[in-house]
Amino acid sequence: MIVSGCATGLTGDAASVSGTKARLSGNVASNVGGPVTYWFEYGTTTGYGSESTHQTASPTQANQPQPVVADIAGLARSSAYHFRLCAQDSQQQGGPGCGEDRTFTTTNLACGDVITNDFVLSGTTTCESEELGLVIGADGLDVNLNGHGLNGPTGPVSDETTGVGVDNGAGHDDVTIRNGSVLRWGNAVRLTGASFNVIRNVDLRQGASDRTGLRIEGGESNTIRSAQITGVSGLSVSGSEALVVADSSGWGWQVSGTGARLVRNNIGAVGPFTPCLILSGNRNRVADNFLEGCAGGGIFLESGGQNELVGNEVDGARLTGLPGDFDGIRIQPFTAGTLLQGNYAHGSHGDGINVRAPATRLVGNRADGNGDFGIDAVAGVTDGGGNTASGNDGAAQCRNVVCTPSP
């Protein structure tokens, strides 16, 4: 019960903790209302010894708690801290009113650290004002997030070109990033000119607001396994060779390169007008993936030669009233030597499989319940047989390939 002429602090939680900083929160209240001065006392013991800048919460209503926060810096890494919230009003009697003691522990990572030795993260780290989480500074590193998160700001969305959680922009090779999450960054992980990197068992799910889960530019033979990768450009790959993405999930994937292997992934749509997967380049293999909710199209092969799409299932997720003529699998004219084998496309607004390039071979594909043809191919494609189609809206189930009814 707050007595006359008395303000008090109600200590809350410590959030946004890193190796050297923390954001402390709580509530202040006064029985007389009006301006309330508040501050946090903190230190490595209950004697505290340090305090945040005194600030004013104004105006406050009588007996109505008002939330307050303060950022503190200059902390020691990997250290336990005590803190409490104190307050006083203009009629304060008997000294400030301080809340209960609470604790937090800083981590071993200060945001923006350049890592040059193998690293194990000691706890979830949040970077409120910095544009970098950690920077890869040497070849051959093992960065073990150890089940923790490396998080970006809790406020407005980071711009896609700024804010990088794990930055290998210097192109270091043979780096492993594993076992944790990297969330709320413009780019969760960025590799530029880096080769033989491994990203394994990492959650890179970014929001659908100009964010990228994983950006790879150049380099070769990078591997992603058992990852979750989302964002407007969840996975954005350009000019990379021999990339492997396996047993992962996400949405908004765009891959441009040579010799990529995308296998056994679960890929969704970032929105109703964008394909689940946009692919370009040469000698890429997309096999045994499940693409779901692809109202804007499933797999869109934009350009390149000798690509293989084998054993993929595309769920077009037809939405009533959605404009557009989106296909489950679309092979654009500026492609050559594409193999389509054993794919299953169903529920698309347009064709299940739409082939615009004559230098394409179709073998054993299935297309059911699509809004136009099951398989619509230009003249000159190679019909390898075994294609089936049923329940598509077009009177002719297939064009320029022979389709038997689906089982």
N, C-alpha and C positions, 0 to 999 in steps of 0.2 A: 504494500500500500504506500503510495507516494504522499508524503506529508507536505504541508504548506512551506513554500520557499525551498523546494528541493527538486533538483534535476538528477537523473541517474542514467548511467550507461548500461545497456543490456548487451553483453558481449555475444557476438555471432561467430561466424566461421572464418577461417583463413582460406582464401582461394587464390588462384593464379600464382601458385608458389613455384619458384624456380630456385636456382642455386644461390642467388643473392637478393631476391626480391619476393614480396608477398603483398597481396591485397587483403586487408582486414575489413571485416564488416560487423555491423551490429545495429542497434536501435537506441535512440535517445528519447527521453520523455521528461516532461516537467508538469507539475500540477498547476502552474500559473501560466503556462504557454509562453509565447514570444520567443526571442532569440535564445538559443542554447549553445554554449561553447563546448566542444568535445575534442578529445584526443585519445590516442591509443598509447598505453604504456607497454613496452615489450623488452625482452632480454632473455638471456639463457637460464635465468633463475626467476623465482617469484619476487626477487628484489627488483626486477625489471632493469632499470638503469637508463633506458632510452625511451623517448616518446615521440610520436608523430607531431607534425605541425598542428597547432591549435586552429580549429576551423569553427565556423558558426553555422548551425542549422537554423534557418529562419525563413518564415515564422513557423512555430510549432503550435498546435492546438493543445489545450490543457489535457493532460492525461492520455494523449494519443501518441504512441511510439512512432518515431520517424526514422526510416532507414538511413544509415550513413556508411561511408567507406573511406579508407585511406590507404594509399600505396606507400610502402616502406621499402627502403633499399639499403645497400651496404651490409647485407647480412653475410654471415659465414656459411660456406657450403656444408652440406651433410651435418647440420646442427639442429638440435631441438630448441625451440623458442617458446617462452610463455608470453601471453598477452592478455590485456583486458581493456575495456572501453570505459573511459571516464567522462563525466559531463558536469556542468554547473550552469545555473541560470542567474539572472540579475538579482535574485533574492536568496541566493544560496546560503544556507546556514550549516556550519560544521564541516566545511571542506567539500570537495567534489564527491559526487556519487559514482562509484566505480563498480563495474559488473564483475561477474565471476571470472576466474582464471581459466584460460584455455591454452592449448598448445598446438604447434605445427612443427614440421621438420622440413628444412630446406633440402633440396636435392643436390646431386653432385654435378649438375649442369647449369651453367649460366647461359642464358639465351645469347646466341651469336658465337659461342665457343667454336674455335677451330680444332677439330679432333685429329691428332696425329698418331695416336696409339689405340689399340683395341679398347673398346669402351662398353661398359655395362651401366645402363641408366638405373639410378637408385630409387626413383619414384616419379610419379606423374608430374610433369613440368609444363607450366603454362606461361607463354610469352605474351604479355599484354601490349607492350609498346614497341618491341623489337620486330624487325622485319625478317629475322633469321632465327631458326631454332638451333640447329647445329650445322657446321660447315665441315665437309670432308676435306682433310688437309694432307692426305698421304695415300699411296697405293696400299692394297692388301689389308685394309682394315676390316675388323669384325665389329659392327655396331649392333649391340644387343639391347633392345629396348626393354627386355626383361619383364614383359607383361604390362608395362606402363604406357602412358600416353605422352606424346610430345605435342602440345596443343597451341594453336594460335589464339589471337585475341577473342575475347568473349563478346565484344561489341560489334560494330558494323562489319560487313563482309569484306575480307581482303580483296584488293584488286588482283586479277589473274596474273598480272605481270610483276607483282610485288608480294612479299610475304612467302618465304620458302621454309618449310619445316626441316627437311634434310636436303642440303644443297651440295651436290657434286657437280657444280658448274665449272670447276677447274679440270674435269675430265680424268679423275683418278681411276685406275683400273683395279680389278680384283677386290672390290669392296662388297661386303655383305651387310645388309640391313634386315633385321629380323625381329620377330616376336614382340609385337606391340601395336600401337596405333599412332598415326600422325594426322591430326584433325584440325579443321578451321584455318587452313592456310590458303593463299592464292594458288600455290603449288605445294602439295604435300611433300612430294619428292621430285627433285629435278636432277637429271643426268644430262650433261652436255659433253659430247665427245668422249664419253666414258665407255670402256669395254670390259666384258667379263664380270660385270656387277651382278649380284644376286639379291633379289628382294623376296623374302619368304615369310609367310605367316604374319603379314602386316595389314592392318586396317587403314586404308587410305580413302575412306568415304568422305568426300567433301559435299557441301550443299550445292543445289542447282542454281547458283547465282555467281556466274563468272569465276568458278573455281576449277582447278585441275587436280585430280588425284595423283597422277604420275605423268610427268613430261620427260620424254626421251628425245634428244636431238643428236643425231649422228651416233658414232660408236658401233660396236659389234658384239654379238654373242652375249647379250645381257639376258638374264633369266628372271621371270616372275612366277612364283608358285604360291598357291594357297593364300592369295591376297584378295582384298575387297577394294575395288577401285571405282569411285563414282565422282561426278561433277559435270558441269556443262560439257567439258571435254575430260571425261573421267580418266581415260587413257589416251594420251596424245603422243604419237610416235611419228617422227619424220626423219628420213634419211638414215635409218638404222639398218644394219645387216644382221641376219641370223638371230633375231629376237625369238625367245620362247616365252609364251604366256600359257600357263597350264593350271587346271584345277582351281581357277579363280572365279570371281563374280564381280558384277558391277554394271554400270550403264554409261552411255556416251563415249564409246570407244572409237578412235580413229587411228588407223595404222597405215603408214606409208613407208615402204622399205623393201628390202630384198631378202628372200629366204626366211621369212618369219614363219613360226609354227604356233598357231593358236589352237589349243586342243582342250577339250573337256571343260570348257568354261560355261558359266551361266550369265548371259548378257541381256540386260533390259534396256528400256528406252528412257532417254532423258526428257522427252516430251512427245506430244502427238504428231509432230511434223519432222522429226529427225530419225534417220535409221538407227537401229541398235548398234550396227557395226558398219563403218565406212572403211574400205580397204583399197589401197593402190600399191603398185610396184610389181616386181617380178618374182616368180618362183616361190610365192607364199603358199602355205597350206593351212586351211581352216577346216578343222575336222572334229566331229563328235561334240559340237557345242550345242547348247540349248539356248535359244533366243526367244524371250517371252515379252508380251506386252508391246510388240513392235508395231504400233498403230501407224507410225510414219515410215514403215519399211523395216525389213529385217537386215539382210546383208546387201550392201551396195558396193559392187566391184566397179570402181571408178575408172581405172586405167591399168595397163601393164600386161605382161605376157606370162604364159606358162603357170598360171595360178590354179590351185586345186581347192574346190569346196566339196568336202566329202563327209557324208553321214551327219549333217547338221539338221536340227529341227527348228523351224521358225514358226512361232505362234504370232500371227498378225494382230490379234486382239482388235477385231473390227468394232469400232465405236459408232453408234447410230448418229447420223448427222454430221460426222466429221468430213470436211471437204478433202479433195485430193484423190489421187489414184495411186496408192502406195502398194508396192509389190513386196512379197515375202523375200525373194532373192532377185536382184536385178543385175544383169551383166551389161555394162555400157558398151557403146560401139568401139571405143578406142581400147579394146582389149583383144588379145589373141592367144590361142592355145589353151583356153580355160577348160578344165574338167569339172563337170557337175555330176557327182555320183552319189547315189544313196541318200539324197537330201529329202526332207519331208517338210512341205510348206502348207500351212493351213490357216484359214481365218483372216487373210489379208483383204484390204479394201479393193486392191487391183488384182493383178495376176499372182498366182502362187509363185511361179518362176517366170521371169520375163528376160529373154535373151535377145539383145540387140546386136551382138557380134557374131557373124557367120562362122568364125574360126573357134567354135565352141563344141565340145562333145558332151552329150547328155546320156547318162546310163543309170537306169534303175532308180529314178527319182519319183516321188509321190507328191501330189498336190490335191488337196481336198478342201471344199467349203470356202473357196475364195470368191471375191466379188466380180471377177471377170474370168479369163481363161485359167485353167489349172496350170498349163505350161504354154506360153506364147513365145515362139522363137521365130527369128527371121529365117528366110530361105537360105539354105546353104549350110546350116548347122549339121553336125554329124550325130545321127540318131543311133546310139549304141544299144538301144532296145531296153526293155524292162521298165519303161516309164508307165505310171498309172495315174489316173485322176478320176475323181467322183465329186458330185455335189457342188460343182462350181457354177456361178451364175450364168456364164456364157453358154449358149446352146451347144457350141462345139467345145468340148473339154480341153482340147489341145490344138495347137496350130504348128505345122511344119515339123512335128514329131508325132510318132504313133503312140497313143496312150490306150491302155486297156483299163477297164474299171478297177478301182482300188478294192482290195479285199475288205 
